[in-house]
Amino acid sequence: MDIFKGINLKLLAFEHMLKIHHKWQGRAVLVQIANPARAQGKDLKEIQDEIQESCQRINRTFGHEGYSPVVLIERSMSAVEKVAYYSIAECVVVTAVRDGMNLTPYEYIVYRQGIFDSADSVAKSPAKSMLVVSEFIGCSPSLSGAIRINSWNIQTTGEALNEAISLSDAEKELRHEKHYRYVSTHNVAYWSKSFMQGLERTCKDHFSRTCWGSGLGFGFRVVAVDPNFRKLHADGIASAYTKAKSRAILLDYDGTLVPQTSINKKPSREVIRIVSTLCEDKQNVVFIVSGRGRQSLDEWFLPCEKLGISAEHGYFIRWTQDQEWETYSHTTDFTWMQIADPVMNLYTESTDGSCIETKDSALVWHHRDADPDFGSAQAKEMLDHLESVLANEPVSVKSGKFIVEVKPQGISKGLVAEKILSSLAEKGRPADFVLCIGDDRSDEDMFENIAGPVAEKLIAPDASIFGCTVGQKPSQARFFLDDTNDVLNTLTALADASEQFVSPEKLIHSFLIRSSLIIHNDTMNGRSKFPHGTLIQGSSLCLRNLSTFPDYVRNFKGEETFRPPFSQRELCHCIDWDTSLVRRNLSLISSFEPSFTYIATLRAVKFHSIFFQLYK
Ligand SMILES: O=P(O)(O)OC[C@H]1O[C@H](O[C@H]2O[C@H](CO)[C@@H](O)[C@H](O)[C@H]2O)[C@H](O)[C@@H](O)[C@@H]1O
């Protein structure tokens, strides 16, 4: 007798059954064995009184001489006596509202099976057993023939009792057979053996693995990773990059180029600058491979004309900006969305802060803004739920960082990687440098494929392959970078290596386009136009605020595009560069406040100059 055993709920359910199904009055008896209480206290006393009251009421209402519907046994009972009760019981009912494993159902099945004695002259009839078990007890999922109930629901438990004892003998035999087969094979020896096997499997490579501590507080975990798993160092990758002739660079978006936690999901100017520069290099094929929809990716990366984009995990691919989007799936049947959507809605309603995102090819349930523990518990449950209702649909259900996503089967970032590598191979320039960076589970498919047997046939024999995950965690990738800053620093090193081969004019040109600058006519030396082509190595680039150039201000006062007067606040920045460092310093511009007005002077050898103004 413990308060969580749900004994009174069982009595109420039994009472309900007798009330609704009259046929059992005078025939059904509930024997409640209440083992002596393991604790004492007010709560327990209350529950004992409640049980007594229910038993008396039921017996008063439905009992008569020679028939007591409820038999409450409140004393310790010998094992032999218990076996006797179990072996004659048509059905065992466990209604605990909270429990551990609870072995009562297993014991009951074994007692009902009985012992077959070959000396018995009378042939035994097949054993039967029935179970009504609470879904809150540990053994419940292992008993597939049991009727599972939520013990708080008295009506359905009462109906389950009626169903259990009303089933045909053949049905009871089948269910018993199933249960007995399970119980007799999953014995202590089986459990200990499988536990040891699991332990051995998990620890097999421990000595050859490196262990990292990750996370803080309750989130702290020790992860065992391959000893070859190591930090990607910019120098190492930059030297492989410089040597390579045909490079494939595949970059995930969220959590890789932009932190998962940032509220503004658009790429920073820095990201655009790096990606543009990498794309400008003719030896590069650069792709953003993301789960996001194509519209936002398209808009955000507008300045990167040569960038390839794979959206919705590869459902859509666009090779460069001037090419059309292609769909890499023959799927036209999206009726599964009508099945998945109501399930997601159910969880959205019960999980504050969660929401559903509808993409062209997929449905995503987001729980980033929900309570962390509840959100992830709901996500796990929803994943199981979706998997079962969508079992016959052509979809896959996957979880990611604070998301559960349903998408068409066969669509994966891994396939995108293969397509890009195969396109390069078809053009006769198989990749000799492959860099793939991502942070989430969907990116693991890319890491697996770039190093897999299919890719092997598509890339150059001596290719350098860098699969790189963001954050130290078990991964198919061989390298890691710590965070998005680390990713951008590494990519900057590669962009720098590329820029050495890009003319300064090209650099300034792409910078001007990206930064919405307005070029002022060069009035300093009397020229009226930007002297295109005069910018060469060795010239200097100065970006100055007007306070440092009072004379220029005077010179410029007549200019149409000029915007005097300037406030003191606008006149506070000054920077000088050497043109050989142009490529490094251009990125600094993006850190300036865009509402300020600057004059930049780009001097060529003969003091040709351009001036441009930076507007918001
Ligand atoms: O492949 P990725 O580039 O990593 O994109 C995967 C998913 O990105 C988006 O979700 C992510 O951003 C959400 C906030 O905007 C955030 O709540 C979530 O945790 C992130 O995973 C996108 O909404 C999903 O459709 C993509 O599958």
The ligand as a Gaussian input file, in Angstrom:
#p B3LYP/6-31G(d) Opt

LIG

0 1
 O       20.685000      24.121000     -42.521000
 P       20.705000      25.360000     -41.710000
 O       21.214000      26.556000     -42.460000
 O       21.429000      25.180000     -40.401000
 O       19.164000      25.701000     -41.410000
 C       18.360000      24.810000     -40.669000
 C       17.074000      25.449000     -40.207000
 O       17.278000      26.851000     -40.155000
 C       16.183000      27.606000     -39.637000
 O       16.038000      27.276000     -38.292000
 C       17.081000      27.794000     -37.492000
 O       16.760000      29.138000     -37.185000
 C       15.648000      29.312000     -36.293000
 C       15.419000      30.789000     -36.050000
 O       15.350000      31.495000     -37.202000
 C       15.949000      28.619000     -34.984000
 O       14.878000      28.749000     -34.105000
 C       16.232000      27.131000     -35.224000
 O       16.626000      26.556000     -34.009000
 C       17.338000      26.993000     -36.249000
 O       17.514000      25.616000     -36.546000
 C       14.940000      27.353000     -40.438000
 O       13.851000      28.018000     -39.859000
 C       14.669000      25.870000     -40.626000
 O       13.628000      25.720000     -41.569000
 C       15.928000      25.196000     -41.168000
 O       15.716000      23.814000     -41.323000

